[in-house]
């Protein structure tokens, strides 16, 4: 196969990938896909119907991007299956082609989806806009990657997506501004209202959680998250929590130091399941959150409102008000 562009060769690009990532890319069949993509890497072509083509590594950001774009944007999300772990996802050749075709690509960053950043690095494309959420909200690798559970970060991402749309398609700038206003006023109305209500009524309530996915939302709700941060991080990253942390949590449950236990039902390890069982046995309300959209067809706000509503009910049961 011959390429007519003067872009760097795909062999050189793959050589720059870390060894483990390179092996994974070859195993996934990405070499051929990246080679095909490289032949057109001088620039990203506009869609035939004039709409912007946006690719999101995860569907929670993809849902927001689609709603902000309206009928001027088409969005493809790579991670859509609720049973898929974005941390350890193995991209396919089709994923590589999808990334290569995106005029704008949204990745979470912060070490959450390294496979996405590696595919972008292996196939640089002129004119493509890349929104790295971690870079945008100034959270480095090693920080909490679950920024879609931070209302502040969500609003920051909304503003940046709109700004990027207006830059890519300046003729539709007023349309994108109107989409943003509608999304903030109507789309996120119940989401913002529930956050304010929970904070006003239950601020200071001590709670426990299974992993760091809740560590961004808890302070936004005014809740006191008592679970040791080292335990939250260990479960989130798939490492073994310490015996001391597990004993601390067991004690918090046994003494009712926490009023509600929140766990990620998509990552219920044996340690977490034991805590869930202990909390229920102790009469402590348990509620769930998930890593990605559930169901996969839900909008970002419908998913979040469902979780916030369940959390509000658990807090009401625990506190009696």
HELIX and SHEET records of a PDB file:
HELIX    1   1 UNK A   10  UNK A   15  1                                   6    
HELIX    2   2 UNK A   19  UNK A   27  1                                   9    
HELIX    3   3 UNK A   30  UNK A   38  1                                   9    
HELIX    4   4 UNK A   59  UNK A   69  1                                  11    
HELIX    5   5 UNK A   70  UNK A   72  5                                   3    
HELIX    6   6 UNK A   86  UNK A   88  5                                   3    
HELIX    7   7 UNK A   93  UNK A  101  1                                   9    
HELIX    8   8 UNK A  114  UNK A  122  1                                   9    
HELIX    9   9 UNK A  133  UNK A  136  1                                   4    
HELIX   10  10 UNK A  147  UNK A  149  5                                   3    
HELIX   11  11 UNK A  151  UNK A  168  1                                  18    
HELIX   12  12 UNK A  170  UNK A  172  5                                   3    
HELIX   13  13 UNK A  173  UNK A  182  1                                  10    
HELIX   14  14 UNK A  183  UNK A  187  3                                   5    
HELIX   15  15 UNK A  189  UNK A  202  1                                  14    
HELIX   16  16 UNK A  212  UNK A  214  5                                   3    
HELIX   17  17 UNK A  215  UNK A  220  1                                   6    
HELIX   18  18 UNK A  229  UNK A  237  1                                   9    
HELIX   19  19 UNK A  243  UNK A  254  1                                  12    
HELIX   20  20 UNK A  270  UNK A  281  1                                  12    
HELIX   21  21 UNK A  300  UNK A  319  1                                  20    
SHEET    1   A 4 UNK A  73  UNK A  79  0                                        
SHEET    2   A 4 UNK A  52  UNK A  58  1                                        
SHEET    3   A 4 UNK A 104  UNK A 107  1                                        
SHEET    4   A 4 UNK A 129  UNK A 132  1                                        
SHEET    1   B 4 UNK A 224  UNK A 225  0                                        
SHEET    2   B 4 UNK A 206  UNK A 209  1                                        
SHEET    3   B 4 UNK A 260  UNK A 264  1                                        
SHEET    4   B 4 UNK A 285  UNK A 289  1                                        
END                                                                             
